[in-house]
Amino acid sequence: MFLLFISMALTTKQQMQHDVTEWKMYQQLQGDEDAIADIWRPSAKLRADYRGAKNCYVRFHLYRTPDCTAELHKVEVDLGDLDVAGTDGQ
């Protein structure tokens, strides 16, 4: 019932923007999940940051948080650190 009230309160434009943002987050999380799956032993920090980003995505889906930029960025930084470490300084 609460979600129905919120969805009715949102304008069509706001709802469309929310949906587009949610889709982009979903795609980023899927890409991150694929990248993590390719890592033989992902660090505990990377796994924890990914879980945090995924939980934030669920909260965003339920209209409980305005965005997940910080959480998604943590995962990207963790994955970026792995790419730099994997090049052996080259």
N, C-alpha and C positions, 0 to 999 in steps of 0.2 A: 504494500500500500504506500509506504514511504517513497519507494522508487517511482511509483506511478505519479505521485505528487511532484517529485523533482523533475521527472521527464516532461510533465505537462508545463511546469514553470519555465523550462528552458525554451528559448525561441528556436525556431527551425535552424537559423544560422548558427547559433551556439551548439546545437546538437550535431550539426554537420561538422563543425570544427572539432568538437570532442571526438567524433567518430574517426576523422582523419588522423588526429593526433594519436588516438588509441591504435589505429592500424599501423602507423609508423613505429610506435613502441613495440607492438607485437612483432613486426618484421625485424626490428633490431634485436629483440630478445631471441628470436629464432636463429638469427645469424650468430649471435653470441653463443647460444647453446651448441650450434654446430661446431664453432671454433673450439669451445671447451671440450667437446667430445673427441676432437682430434688430438688433444693434449694427453700424453701418456699418464702423467700424474699431475693434475692441476692442483695448485696450492689451496690450502684451506681458506686463505683470504679471498682468492678468486671465487671459490665456490660459495663462500658466505656473501660476498658482494653480489653475485648472480642471484642467489636466493632473495636477498634484499630488494634487488631490482624487480624480480618477478612478483614478490609480495606487494611492492609499490604499484606495479601494473594492475594487480587485482583491486587494490584500493582505488586506483584511478578509474577502473571500469565501474566500480560501485559509487563513483562520485564522492569519494571520501578524501581525496587529495587533489590539489590543482594540477600537479605535474610530477614527473619522476626524473627530471633532468639530472639531478645530483646522483641519484642511484645508478642510472644508466651510464653516467660519465665514469663512475668508479670502476665499473666493469670494463669499459673501453680503455681506461688507463692501465688496469691490470693486464689486459690482453696486449696492449701496446708495449708494456714493459717486457712481456714475454718475447715479442717480436724482436726487440732490440737485443735482448739477452741471447736469442737464438742465432743472431747473425755473427756472433763472436767478434764484435767490434768492426766488422767490415762494412 
